[in-house]
Amino acid sequence: MDLISTPTTVPSSIVDALASFTVPARPDQIGMVRRCLREFTSWLTLAPDLLADLLLMTCEVLTNAVQHGCSPDRDDDRVRIDVQLIRASAVRVSVTDPGHGYGRLPWPGEEEEHGRGLLIVAALATDLGEYTAADGAHTVWFTLGDCSALPSPR
């Protein structure tokens, strides 16, 4: 896992802390990212329910990136997770996959067992979005907390 310490989407003048994890696009990495994120946020004064939401949402978006944004035929795909604490009022998480996967999938039907991760994230997030870079990399981001003064993460 690589740890990077420079902001990628928000001007440094309003970023209080940043963690960036780059991991192999494998399901066994999700638990490790969860543990690293819990450790990174341990010094923050996040309410326990907000921390639980942050961990759940990050894992849901990361799972989608691994399952749908990466090709099962490649073993070199990597996923990047950026976490930003912004002016102690909001936390923004961005998950970027290489875009080698399946693209947008339809919303699940009532009887489907999978496919509700982004619905959960949308219900819990203060703000949520996605974009695709020129190289095809796909990013899904969400914000928890007061994001009224935050710039767009693009």
C-alpha positions as CSV (number, residue, x, y, z in Angstrom):
1,M,0.0,0.0,0.0
2,D,1.3,3.4,-0.9
3,L,0.6,6.4,1.4
4,I,0.6,9.8,-0.3
5,S,0.4,13.1,1.6
6,T,-0.7,15.7,-0.9
7,P,-4.2,16.9,-1.7
8,T,-5.6,15.8,-5.0
9,T,-9.0,17.5,-5.2
10,V,-9.3,20.3,-2.7
11,P,-7.0,23.3,-2.4
12,S,-4.4,22.8,0.4
13,S,-5.6,26.1,2.1
14,I,-8.7,24.3,3.4
15,V,-7.5,20.8,3.8
16,D,-6.7,19.9,7.4
17,A,-5.7,16.3,6.8
18,L,-5.3,13.9,4.0
19,A,-4.7,10.2,3.6
20,S,-4.4,8.5,0.3
21,F,-4.2,4.7,-0.1
22,T,-3.4,2.9,-3.3
23,V,-4.1,-0.8,-3.1
24,P,-4.4,-3.8,-5.5
25,A,-7.9,-4.1,-6.8
26,R,-8.7,-7.3,-4.8
27,P,-11.6,-8.0,-2.4
28,D,-9.1,-9.0,0.3
29,Q,-7.8,-5.4,0.4
30,I,-11.1,-3.9,1.6
31,G,-10.7,-5.0,5.2
32,M,-7.2,-3.6,5.3
33,V,-8.3,-0.2,3.9
34,R,-11.1,-0.2,6.6
35,R,-8.5,-0.8,9.3
36,C,-6.1,1.9,7.9
37,L,-9.0,4.4,7.6
38,R,-10.1,3.7,11.2
39,E,-6.5,4.3,12.4
40,F,-6.2,7.5,10.3
41,T,-9.4,8.9,11.7
42,S,-8.8,7.7,15.3
43,W,-7.4,11.1,16.3
44,L,-10.4,13.0,14.9
45,T,-13.4,13.9,17.1
46,L,-15.9,12.1,14.9
47,A,-19.0,10.9,16.6
48,P,-19.2,7.1,16.6
49,D,-22.2,7.0,14.3
50,L,-20.4,9.3,11.8
51,L,-17.3,7.1,11.9
52,A,-19.4,4.0,11.3
53,D,-21.1,5.7,8.4
54,L,-17.7,6.8,7.0
55,L,-16.3,3.3,7.2
56,L,-19.4,1.7,5.7
57,M,-19.7,4.2,2.8
58,T,-16.0,3.9,2.0
59,C,-16.2,0.1,1.9
60,E,-19.3,0.1,-0.3
61,V,-17.7,2.5,-2.8
62,L,-14.4,0.6,-2.7
63,T,-16.2,-2.8,-3.2
64,N,-18.0,-1.3,-6.3
65,A,-14.6,-0.1,-7.7
66,V,-13.0,-3.5,-7.2
67,Q,-16.0,-5.5,-8.6
68,H,-17.1,-3.2,-11.4
69,G,-14.3,-0.8,-12.2
70,C,-11.5,-3.3,-12.6
71,S,-11.1,-6.1,-15.0
72,P,-11.0,-9.6,-13.6
73,D,-8.6,-10.4,-16.5
74,R,-5.9,-8.0,-15.1
75,D,-3.8,-8.5,-12.0
76,D,-2.2,-5.1,-12.2
77,D,-5.3,-2.9,-11.5
78,R,-5.1,-0.7,-8.5
79,V,-7.7,1.5,-6.7
80,R,-6.9,4.8,-4.9
81,I,-8.8,6.0,-1.9
82,D,-8.4,9.7,-0.9
83,V,-9.7,10.9,2.5
84,Q,-9.8,14.6,3.3
85,L,-10.8,16.4,6.5
86,I,-11.8,19.9,5.4
87,R,-11.9,22.7,7.9
88,A,-12.9,20.2,10.6
89,S,-16.4,20.4,9.3
90,A,-16.6,17.8,6.6
91,V,-14.9,14.6,5.4
92,R,-14.6,13.8,1.7
93,V,-13.7,10.4,0.4
94,S,-12.9,9.7,-3.3
95,V,-12.4,6.2,-4.7
96,T,-10.8,6.0,-8.1
97,D,-10.6,2.8,-10.2
98,P,-8.8,2.4,-13.6
99,G,-12.1,2.1,-15.5
100,H,-11.3,-1.3,-17.0
101,G,-14.4,-2.9,-15.7
102,Y,-18.0,-3.1,-16.8
103,G,-19.2,0.5,-16.7
104,R,-22.5,1.6,-15.2
105,L,-24.8,-1.2,-14.1
106,P,-28.6,-1.0,-13.8
107,W,-30.2,-0.4,-10.4
108,P,-31.2,-3.7,-8.7
109,G,-34.7,-5.0,-8.8
110,E,-36.7,-5.8,-5.6
111,E,-35.6,-9.5,-5.6
112,E,-31.9,-8.8,-6.3
113,E,-29.5,-9.7,-3.4
114,H,-26.8,-7.3,-4.5
115,G,-26.5,-3.8,-5.9
116,R,-27.7,-1.5,-3.2
117,G,-24.3,-0.1,-2.0
118,L,-24.6,3.2,-3.8
119,L,-28.2,3.6,-2.6
120,I,-26.9,3.3,1.0
121,V,-24.1,5.8,0.3
122,A,-26.6,8.2,-1.3
123,A,-28.8,8.0,1.7
124,L,-26.0,8.7,4.2
125,A,-23.9,11.2,2.3
126,T,-24.2,15.0,2.5
127,D,-23.1,15.1,-1.1
128,L,-22.2,12.4,-3.7
129,G,-20.9,12.4,-7.2
130,E,-18.8,10.7,-9.8
131,Y,-16.7,11.6,-12.8
132,T,-14.6,9.9,-15.5
133,A,-11.1,11.3,-16.3
134,A,-9.8,11.6,-19.9
135,D,-7.7,8.4,-19.3
136,G,-10.9,6.5,-18.4
137,A,-10.3,6.3,-14.7
138,H,-13.6,6.5,-12.8
139,T,-14.0,8.3,-9.4
140,V,-16.9,8.2,-7.0
141,W,-16.8,10.6,-4.2
142,F,-18.9,11.5,-1.2
143,T,-18.9,14.0,1.6
144,L,-20.1,13.7,5.2
145,G,-20.7,16.9,7.2
146,D,-21.1,20.6,6.3
147,C,-20.0,20.9,2.7
148,S,-21.7,24.2,1.8
149,A,-18.3,26.0,1.3
150,L,-16.5,23.2,-0.5
151,P,-15.4,23.3,-4.1
152,S,-16.4,20.6,-6.5
153,P,-14.0,17.6,-6.3
154,R,-13.2,17.6,-10.0
